[in-house]
Amino acid sequence: MYPINVVAQHVRSALRDPQTPVAPAASPGFPVTGISNAPTSTTMWMAGMPLYASAQRDDTLCMLSLSNQLLIEADVANHGENLNNPDRLFIVDDAHAAAHAEYRALCQALEKPGRYCIRRSGGGGYMLVHRARGGLAPQLKCTPLKFSAHGWQLLVPDGARSAWNVLRDRSCTALEVLKANLPRGMKEATEVSLQASHL
């Protein structure tokens, strides 16, 4: 983990004034036996982002695969609140980068109240995840989806707003029919939502 200004300072120190001629340094070259077509390794950097506060993190992690949950939890344990700081940089490998990219996409896609998506649950089933309305910090809510010979059913919990009653104890022949009967004003975050053709 490195502050961005430190990285920038190292980059600047490596640059020379273009007005100052620089004599080429002598180089012994590479022996022919040392040349190969092996891929070079690269370093991947990730900047912090204010999306890792505990409440938001707990809401969002449930939508990730178990392997991605564990990768992000490991980074949280290692870096703590620094993950929330855009002035911090972290070196990550491909697996961690992919996990954070998915996590951040979900956070941003479901930021506004009324936004929803269809996701797989950790147990292999399906769920509808939506940003609740009302309150100073509307939470993400996960509602199980059940598929049977009768179609798709949203398992609306007791205590849900009356706007959800149209779907209570009702099976829809297609997922698109269920979506069409969601409470007014809800909008699908298609960029992070499973589509019927991929279920």
C-alpha positions, 0 to 999 in steps of 0.5 A: 500500500503506497500513498499516490503522492509517493508513487508520483514522486518516484515517477517524477524522479525517474524522468529527466528534463527533455532540454538536457541531453543525456548520454546513452549509458553503456550496456553489455546487452543480452546474451542470445541464450537469455532471450525468450518469448515468455510473457512479462509480469506486470504489477496491477494497482488499485486505488482506494474507494469509499465503498468499504464501510462495514454496513455497506460491505456486509450488504454487498458481500452477500451478492458475491461468490464465496471465493470473491467474498473471502478475497475481499474480506482478506483485503479488509483484514489486511488494509482496514479503513485504508480501502476507503481512502482514494489517496491510497494505492494497493498492489493486487493480483488478478483474482483480487482485482476481479473480486474488487471490480465486481464488488464496486460495480454492484455498489455503484449500480445499486446506489440509488433507492429502487434499483434492483438486480437478480443474483445467485445466492451463496446457496446456489438459488436466486434472489432479488436484491434491491435498494430500499426506499426511505431512511437516511441510509436505505439498505440493500434487501435480498429476497429469495426467488423460487423457481418451480413447475409453476414458474417464478415466485418472489418470497415476499417477507412478512412486514414488506410494504403493501406495494409488494402484495401483488407478488405475495404467494403468486407464481409468474410464468416468466421472470420478465412477468415478475419484474413487470409487477415489481413496485412502481419506480423500481429499475433494473441494474442490468449491468450487474443483473442476471438475465433470463437467458443466463439463468 
